[in-house]
């Protein structure tokens, strides 16, 4: 439930910045990237603990965000036990898409 709440806040923030896409594209890009970076944590927790419960219609979006934004922000490992993010992404890809 906490993860869902975190995702709802992030999704609401992404929705609120949509008007900037036309009026201020540079600001939109900056805010979009920051919000999506913040959204990595709940996605990471979903994938790590509840991967089978990730909605089918969101799997590709969440996975692509993990790939794009972990690379963009150079997030290469997790704090706990130094787990390599590339290995996590490879494992999650198999679990999510076969």
Secondary structure, DSSP 8 states (H G I E B T S, - for coil): -HHHHHHHHHHHHHHHTTTHHHH-HHHHHHHHHHHHHHHHHHHHHHHHHHGGGS-HHHHHHHHHHHHHHHHHTT--B-SGGG-BHHHHHHHHHHHHH-
